[in-house]
């Protein structure tokens, strides 16, 4: 079992805070287990899980680099399981589930993220 599997096996991570850091072009996420990570806006836009970006199969999500530098216009909660991010390119239909955000965590503590994730 890989590091990521060991860290999150049987766990339902809950987001306790999402803070935009506009000058750094980052989104800082704080989790109920104390984990804190900063996600670049370009990185999050590239991992957009919506059907328009990923297709309609829903089986694999691939990283697709954005056309240019991104900023976040807004971050909104979606129920108690996800956030929605509106980006500066006008895109805002992706729903980023908490478990998905933890799987793509870019911090050094988490294992290396691949260029595709099978759901």
C-alpha atoms as a printed R data frame, in Angstrom:
    type eleno elety resid chain resno       x      y       z
1   ATOM     1    CA   UNK     A     1   0.000  0.000   0.000
2   ATOM     2    CA   UNK     A     2   1.501  3.370  -1.034
3   ATOM     3    CA   UNK     A     3   1.957  6.354   1.287
4   ATOM     4    CA   UNK     A     4  -1.178  8.082   0.027
5   ATOM     5    CA   UNK     A     5  -3.216  4.917   0.634
6   ATOM     6    CA   UNK     A     6  -1.800  4.588   4.149
7   ATOM     7    CA   UNK     A     7  -2.574  8.217   4.972
8   ATOM     8    CA   UNK     A     8  -6.165  8.202   3.772
9   ATOM     9    CA   UNK     A     9  -7.366  4.600   3.924
10  ATOM    10    CA   UNK     A    10 -10.782  4.595   5.595
11  ATOM    11    CA   UNK     A    11 -10.612  8.327   6.240
12  ATOM    12    CA   UNK     A    12 -13.158 10.963   5.284
13  ATOM    13    CA   UNK     A    13 -11.206 14.220   5.369
14  ATOM    14    CA   UNK     A    14 -13.201 17.316   6.217
15  ATOM    15    CA   UNK     A    15 -12.148 20.777   5.180
16  ATOM    16    CA   UNK     A    16 -12.183 23.218   8.091
17  ATOM    17    CA   UNK     A    17 -10.887 26.305   6.264
18  ATOM    18    CA   UNK     A    18 -10.262 27.491   2.714
19  ATOM    19    CA   UNK     A    19  -8.287 30.715   2.522
20  ATOM    20    CA   UNK     A    20  -7.435 32.493  -0.712
21  ATOM    21    CA   UNK     A    21  -3.927 33.965  -0.851
22  ATOM    22    CA   UNK     A    22  -4.280 36.262  -3.887
23  ATOM    23    CA   UNK     A    23  -0.761 37.724  -3.862
24  ATOM    24    CA   UNK     A    24   0.758 34.238  -3.925
25  ATOM    25    CA   UNK     A    25  -1.954 32.847  -6.287
26  ATOM    26    CA   UNK     A    26  -2.595 30.025  -3.784
27  ATOM    27    CA   UNK     A    27  -5.479 28.438  -1.960
28  ATOM    28    CA   UNK     A    28  -4.596 27.293   1.568
29  ATOM    29    CA   UNK     A    29  -6.707 24.356   2.767
30  ATOM    30    CA   UNK     A    30  -6.832 23.270   6.393
31  ATOM    31    CA   UNK     A    31  -8.240 19.839   7.275
32  ATOM    32    CA   UNK     A    32  -9.866 18.331  10.372
33  ATOM    33    CA   UNK     A    33  -6.777 16.180  10.992
34  ATOM    34    CA   UNK     A    34  -4.574 19.295  11.210
35  ATOM    35    CA   UNK     A    35  -3.061 18.905   7.730
36  ATOM    36    CA   UNK     A    36  -2.510 22.225   5.912
37  ATOM    37    CA   UNK     A    37  -1.546 22.502   2.248
38  ATOM    38    CA   UNK     A    38  -1.313 25.247  -0.327
39  ATOM    39    CA   UNK     A    39  -2.603 24.579  -3.834
40  ATOM    40    CA   UNK     A    40  -1.631 26.830  -6.749
41  ATOM    41    CA   UNK     A    41  -4.560 28.166  -8.748
42  ATOM    42    CA   UNK     A    42  -3.008 26.904 -11.997
43  ATOM    43    CA   UNK     A    43  -2.644 23.469 -10.398
44  ATOM    44    CA   UNK     A    44  -6.282 23.380  -9.241
45  ATOM    45    CA   UNK     A    45  -7.571 24.609 -12.617
46  ATOM    46    CA   UNK     A    46  -5.538 21.871 -14.337
47  ATOM    47    CA   UNK     A    47  -7.195 19.232 -12.125
48  ATOM    48    CA   UNK     A    48 -10.744 20.543 -12.728
49  ATOM    49    CA   UNK     A    49 -13.004 17.495 -12.329
50  ATOM    50    CA   UNK     A    50 -15.984 18.795 -14.341
51  ATOM    51    CA   UNK     A    51 -17.345 16.883 -17.340
52  ATOM    52    CA   UNK     A    52 -16.412 19.752 -19.681
53  ATOM    53    CA   UNK     A    53 -12.754 19.381 -18.743
54  ATOM    54    CA   UNK     A    54 -12.599 15.626 -18.154
55  ATOM    55    CA   UNK     A    55 -15.287 14.146 -20.398
56  ATOM    56    CA   UNK     A    56 -18.319 12.221 -19.283
57  ATOM    57    CA   UNK     A    57 -16.880  8.838 -18.297
58  ATOM    58    CA   UNK     A    58 -16.034  9.906 -14.741
59  ATOM    59    CA   UNK     A    59 -13.558  7.041 -14.342
60  ATOM    60    CA   UNK     A    60 -10.269  8.894 -14.709
61  ATOM    61    CA   UNK     A    61  -9.375 12.507 -14.021
62  ATOM    62    CA   UNK     A    62  -6.316 13.812 -15.849
63  ATOM    63    CA   UNK     A    63  -4.245 16.901 -15.192
64  ATOM    64    CA   UNK     A    64  -4.748 19.361 -18.050
65  ATOM    65    CA   UNK     A    65  -2.573 22.494 -17.754
66  ATOM    66    CA   UNK     A    66  -4.516 25.748 -18.094
67  ATOM    67    CA   UNK     A    67  -3.898 28.017 -21.088
68  ATOM    68    CA   UNK     A    68  -2.488 30.799 -18.915
69  ATOM    69    CA   UNK     A    69  -1.963 31.946 -15.333
70  ATOM    70    CA   UNK     A    70  -5.051 31.609 -13.140
71  ATOM    71    CA   UNK     A    71  -6.430 33.432 -10.160
72  ATOM    72    CA   UNK     A    72  -9.439 32.563  -8.049
73  ATOM    73    CA   UNK     A    73 -12.471 34.817  -8.257
74  ATOM    74    CA   UNK     A    74 -14.323 32.935  -5.487
75  ATOM    75    CA   UNK     A    75 -14.371 29.739  -3.467
76  ATOM    76    CA   UNK     A    76 -17.745 28.446  -2.272
77  ATOM    77    CA   UNK     A    77 -18.759 25.419  -0.205
78  ATOM    78    CA   UNK     A    78 -20.819 22.695  -1.875
79  ATOM    79    CA   UNK     A    79 -22.716 20.950   0.904
80  ATOM    80    CA   UNK     A    80 -20.425 19.359   3.475
81  ATOM    81    CA   UNK     A    81 -18.317 17.467   0.955
82  ATOM    82    CA   UNK     A    82 -16.774 19.824  -1.623
83  ATOM    83    CA   UNK     A    83 -15.879 23.321  -2.772
84  ATOM    84    CA   UNK     A    84 -16.492 25.113  -6.046
85  ATOM    85    CA   UNK     A    85 -13.839 27.462  -7.410
86  ATOM    86    CA   UNK     A    86 -14.543 30.223  -9.940
87  ATOM    87    CA   UNK     A    87 -11.375 30.975 -11.915
88  ATOM    88    CA   UNK     A    88 -10.245 34.112 -13.722
89  ATOM    89    CA   UNK     A    89 -10.745 32.436 -17.129
90  ATOM    90    CA   UNK     A    90 -14.502 32.354 -16.454
91  ATOM    91    CA   UNK     A    91 -14.579 28.651 -15.604
92  ATOM    92    CA   UNK     A    92 -16.347 27.617 -12.416
93  ATOM    93    CA   UNK     A    93 -18.280 24.385 -12.945
94  ATOM    94    CA   UNK     A    94 -15.866 21.995 -11.232
95  ATOM    95    CA   UNK     A    95 -16.895 20.550  -7.878
96  ATOM    96    CA   UNK     A    96 -13.758 19.627  -5.948
97  ATOM    97    CA   UNK     A    97 -14.693 16.930  -3.430
98  ATOM    98    CA   UNK     A    98 -12.662 16.908  -0.226
99  ATOM    99    CA   UNK     A    99 -11.376 13.380  -0.794
100 ATOM   100    CA   UNK     A   100 -10.278 14.370  -4.312
101 ATOM   101    CA   UNK     A   101  -8.452 17.456  -3.015
102 ATOM   102    CA   UNK     A   102  -6.576 15.305  -0.526
103 ATOM   103    CA   UNK     A   103  -5.621 12.845  -3.274
104 ATOM   104    CA   UNK     A   104  -4.083 15.644  -5.345
105 ATOM   105    CA   UNK     A   105  -2.441 17.372  -2.371
106 ATOM   106    CA   UNK     A   106   0.820 18.912  -3.633
107 ATOM   107    CA   UNK     A   107   2.592 19.127  -0.260
108 ATOM   108    CA   UNK     A   108   5.788 17.262   0.524
109 ATOM   109    CA   UNK     A   109   4.087 15.160   3.217
110 ATOM   110    CA   UNK     A   110   1.725 13.530   0.751
111 ATOM   111    CA   UNK     A   111   2.914 11.144  -1.922
112 ATOM   112    CA   UNK     A   112   3.657 12.289  -5.420
113 ATOM   113    CA   UNK     A   113   0.577 13.059  -7.512
114 ATOM   114    CA   UNK     A   114   0.396 11.322 -10.880
115 ATOM   115    CA   UNK     A   115  -0.864 12.927 -14.093
116 ATOM   116    CA   UNK     A   116  -4.123 10.960 -13.846
117 ATOM   117    CA   UNK     A   117  -6.258  9.603 -11.021
118 ATOM   118    CA   UNK     A   118  -8.652  6.700 -11.348
119 ATOM   119    CA   UNK     A   119 -11.745  7.150  -9.246
